[in-house]
Amino acid sequence: MAISERETDDRSTARLYWLAQIALAALCLNTTIWLIGFFRALVLGWEGQIIGITVRELGLQLTTLEFGLYLVMSAALYLTQILFSLGRRAAALALALTLSCHFVLWVLLASNPVYDGRFGLLLIGLEVFTLGLLLLLIRSRVLR
């Protein structure tokens, strides 16, 4: 029995949807880990590390602009997850804001000796990939 064109489109769209959902969940998990790490380091005095970066030392070296950009980036990423879960195409705009903030933050932190930019660049690549998936889902009319 042959698979109809509609069923093929539904299957490929479902794969794109779940791939985007997993990528967004991974990005949100990373952001949550860093937010908890910053809270523990700056408020509770925690001296721990995340991926080899001493969080307290990095947090104390951040400027107000850098920390503000990080908070905006985090809020935009959580907004992306919410809008995507609701099936709204505005999720792509929220992810574009996240990506813009993350790129500017990455450039600003490149001169910080504590920060290793390779992991941040990997996350920026994942954000670009996820944005591409969201745009494909908008084109296939999954996000409205």
Secondary structure, DSSP 4 states (H G I P E B T S, - for coil): -PPPHHHHHHHHHHHHHHHHHHHHHHHHHHHHHHHHHHHHHHHS----EETTEEHHHHHHH--HHHHHHHHHHHHHHHHHHHHHHTT-THHHHHHHHHHHHHHHHHHHHTT-TT--HHHHHHHHHHHHHHHHHHHHHHHTTS--
